[in-house]
Amino acid sequence: MTAVNTQKLDVFGVGNALVDILALVEEDFITKYSLQKSGMTLMDAPTQGGILAGLENISLKKRSGGSAANSMIAIAQSGGTGIFVAKVASDPNGELYRQDMLDFKIEFNVPPTPTADNPTGTCVVLTTPDAERTMCTNLGASVNLSATDIDAEQIRRCKYSYVEGYLWTGDDTKQACIQAMEDSKRQEVGVCFTFSDLFLVDLFADDFRQVLSNYCDVLFCNADEARSFCGIESLEESAMKIGELVETAFITDGKNGCLVVKDKQITPVPGFPATAIDTVGAGDAFAGGVLYGLTHGYQPTQAARWGNYLASNVVQIQGPRLEGSWSDKVQQIINT
């Protein structure tokens, strides 16, 4: 019988495992392929292949990614620990993904799916000169994540669980989310949820409202998602309305930083100056920074300051992730 690892961790993450394919493109490329600029579009392999064919003369970079995965890496870079649950295939991209997680000391133990079922998921990330990112996603093996992949014993090791809204697009992956949140509540592990994308709020607002009411302790979203969710143009009024549903919320607002909603009180936390060249991963880095702060005894506004700092650095590079460790900067930034 295999011994259960009982080492305590900070965060149990659940999300899509996607290998990001990064490209810098002009505006007309987005128009040519009729893509929803600044959003994420789900597509089948042939459609994504057509876009990749259009990029044959453009330099591409490949990184392991996925929203919650990026946040887990940011937690590790801040000095935290965690376990990430997602599905990859038994293929080179799947092995690249698994090794990347392990290199950052994030536990990644879900068995891969046979390649014949689906290859490892990929996301073509197109960044235009205005630093906006447009994502073209083929979920691949990610759709095979199910409730049976959620291990309550692993959740028990953690202070918080973190679930991404992108998983709501599939029945099995949605059930995996619910299982993780139910197991967390049973074991008094805090539940964090991210709306992930505006299109998800538009599609699943009623479901997300139930998540906030029944499970969620901490919500992450951006200003546009908050406004859409509440049907109110005023960001502050939207934040107040969200505060009636959830104990704590972090609402990012680009260069303005974020709003922290705690016990129905709203506190703005300013951002850091940055020259943005690529906004992909900014929200993920923010969430990772906040989660590190919350699991290490910092107040929500202090955690938000660290999250804002990581996000301000991510937007100044191509790709969704910073390099190396940032743990030596935590005290300086939070206490300044």
QUIRA-V951089 format. One record per pair of residues at least 12 apart in sequence whose ideal C-beta (glycine too) atoms are under 8 Angstrom apart, sorted by the first residue. I is the first residue (numbers start at 1). J is the second residue. If there is no record, write none. Layout:
I/J
I/J
//
This chain:
4/153
5/107
5/157
6/157
7/157
8/157
8/158
9/81
9/82
9/83
9/107
9/157
9/158
9/159
10/75
10/80
10/81
10/82
10/158
10/159
10/160
10/291
10/292
10/295
10/296
11/72
11/75
11/80
11/81
11/82
11/83
11/158
11/159
11/160
11/161
11/162
11/192
11/291
11/295
12/82
12/83
12/85
12/154
12/155
12/157
12/158
12/160
12/161
12/162
12/180
12/184
12/189
13/68
13/69
13/71
13/72
13/82
13/83
13/84
13/85
13/106
13/161
13/162
13/163
14/68
14/84
14/85
14/86
14/145
14/150
14/161
14/162
14/163
14/164
14/167
14/176
14/177
14/180
15/66
15/67
15/68
15/69
15/84
15/85
15/86
15/163
15/164
15/166
15/167
16/66
16/67
16/68
16/69
16/86
16/121
16/139
16/142
16/145
16/164
16/166
16/167
16/173
17/64
17/66
17/69
17/86
17/87
17/88
17/94
17/97
17/120
17/121
17/141
17/142
18/64
18/65
18/66
18/69
18/120
18/121
18/122
18/123
18/137
18/139
18/140
18/142
19/62
19/63
19/64
19/65
19/93
19/96
19/97
19/120
19/121
19/122
19/123
20/62
20/63
20/64
20/65
20/122
20/123
20/125
20/280
20/319
20/320
21/52
21/60
21/61
21/62
21/122
21/123
21/124
21/125
22/60
22/61
22/62
22/63
22/125
22/127
22/280
22/318
22/319
23/55
23/58
23/59
23/60
23/61
23/124
23/125
23/126
23/127
24/58
24/59
24/127
24/318
25/55
25/58
25/126
25/127
25/128
26/128
26/129
27/128
27/129
29/54
29/126
29/128
30/126
30/128
30/134
32/54
33/50
33/51
33/54
35/126
35/134
35/136
36/134
36/199
37/128
37/132
37/134
38/132
38/133
38/134
39/134
39/135
39/197
39/198
39/199
40/123
40/135
40/136
40/137
40/166
40/197
40/199
41/134
41/135
41/136
41/137
42/137
42/138
42/139
42/169
43/136
43/137
43/138
44/138
45/119
45/138
45/140
47/136
47/138
48/122
48/124
48/136
48/137
48/138
51/124
51/136
52/124
55/124
61/318
61/319
62/96
63/100
63/319
63/320
63/321
64/96
64/97
64/100
64/101
65/123
65/125
65/281
65/320
65/321
66/86
66/121
66/123
66/142
66/164
66/166
67/164
67/166
67/194
67/196
67/283
67/284
68/84
68/86
68/162
68/163
68/164
68/194
68/284
69/84
69/86
69/101
70/281
70/284
70/285
70/288
70/320
70/321
71/162
71/194
71/284
71/285
71/287
71/288
71/291
72/84
72/101
72/104
72/106
72/162
72/288
73/101
73/104
73/106
73/288
73/321
74/284
74/285
74/287
74/288
74/289
74/291
74/292
74/310
74/321
74/322
75/288
75/291
75/292
75/295
76/104
76/105
76/106
77/104
77/288
77/310
77/322
77/324
77/325
77/326
77/327
78/288
78/289
78/292
78/306
78/310
78/326
78/327
78/330
79/292
79/296
79/325
79/327
79/330
80/291
80/292
80/295
80/296
81/105
81/106
82/106
82/107
82/158
83/106
83/107
83/108
83/109
83/154
83/157
83/158
84/101
84/106
84/107
84/108
85/110
85/145
85/149
85/150
85/151
85/154
85/176
85/180
86/108
86/110
86/142
86/145
87/110
87/112
87/113
87/141
87/142
87/143
87/144
87/145
87/149
88/110
88/112
88/113
88/120
88/121
88/141
88/142
89/112
89/113
89/114
89/115
89/117
89/118
89/119
89/120
89/140
89/141
90/112
90/113
90/114
90/115
91/115
91/119
91/120
93/119
93/120
93/122
94/112
94/119
94/120
94/141
97/120
98/112
107/154
109/154
110/145
110/149
112/141
113/141
113/144
117/141
117/144
118/139
118/140
118/141
118/143
118/144
119/140
119/141
120/140
120/141
121/137
121/138
121/139
121/140
121/141
121/142
121/143
122/137
122/138
122/140
123/135
123/136
123/137
123/138
124/136
124/137
125/280
125/319
125/320
127/277
127/278
127/279
127/280
127/318
131/276
131/277
131/278
131/279
131/315
132/279
133/278
133/279
133/280
135/280
139/169
139/170
142/173
143/170
143/172
143/173
144/172
145/167
145/172
145/173
145/176
146/172
146/173
146/175
146/176
147/172
147/175
147/176
147/178
147/179
149/176
150/176
150/179
150/180
150/183
152/183
152/186
152/187
155/180
155/183
155/184
155/187
155/189
156/187
156/189
158/189
159/189
159/190
159/294
159/295
160/184
160/189
160/190
160/191
160/192
160/217
160/218
160/291
160/294
160/295
161/180
161/181
161/183
161/184
161/189
161/190
161/191
161/192
162/192
162/193
162/194
162/287
162/291
163/177
163/180
163/181
163/191
163/192
163/193
163/194
164/194
164/196
165/193
165/194
165/195
165/196
165/197
165/200
165/201
165/204
165/208
166/196
166/197
166/200
168/200
168/203
168/204
168/207
168/208
169/200
181/193
181/211
181/215
181/216
182/215
184/215
185/215
190/217
190/218
190/294
191/215
191/216
191/217
191/218
192/216
192/217
192/218
192/219
192/220
192/287
192/291
193/208
193/211
193/212
193/215
193/216
193/218
193/219
193/220
194/219
194/220
194/221
194/283
194/287
195/208
195/219
195/220
195/221
195/222
195/225
195/229
197/225
198/224
198/225
198/228
201/221
201/225
201/228
201/229
202/228
205/228
205/229
208/229
209/229
209/245
212/242
212/245
212/246
213/245
216/245
216/246
217/246
217/247
217/248
218/246
218/247
218/248
218/249
218/250
218/294
219/242
219/246
219/248
219/249
219/250
220/249
220/250
220/252
220/283
220/286
220/287
220/290
221/242
221/249
221/250
221/251
221/252
222/251
222/252
222/253
222/254
222/283
223/235
223/238
223/251
223/252
223/253
223/254
226/238
226/239
226/242
226/251
229/242
230/242
235/251
235/253
235/259
236/259
236/266
238/251
239/251
239/259
239/261
239/266
240/261
240/264
240/266
242/261
243/261
243/263
243/264
243/265
243/266
244/264
246/261
247/262
247/263
248/260
248/261
248/262
248/263
248/300
249/261
250/286
250/287
250/290
250/300
250/304
250/307
252/282
252/283
252/286
252/311
253/271
254/271
255/271
255/274
255/276
256/268
256/270
256/271
257/269
257/270
257/271
257/272
257/304
257/308
258/271
258/286
258/304
258/307
258/308
260/300
260/301
260/304
262/300
267/300
267/301
269/301
269/304
269/305
269/308
270/308
271/308
271/311
271/312
272/308
272/309
272/312
273/312
274/312
274/313
274/315
274/316
275/316
276/315
276/316
277/315
277/316
277/317
277/318
278/315
278/317
278/318
278/319
279/315
280/319
280/320
281/314
281/319
281/320
281/321
282/311
282/314
282/315
283/311
284/314
284/320
285/307
285/310
285/311
285/313
285/314
285/320
285/321
285/322
286/307
286/308
286/310
286/311
287/307
288/307
288/310
289/303
289/306
289/307
289/308
289/309
289/310
289/311
290/303
290/304
290/306
290/307
291/303
292/306
292/330
293/306
293/307
293/334
298/334
302/334
305/333
305/334
306/330
306/333
306/334
309/329
309/333
310/322
310/326
//
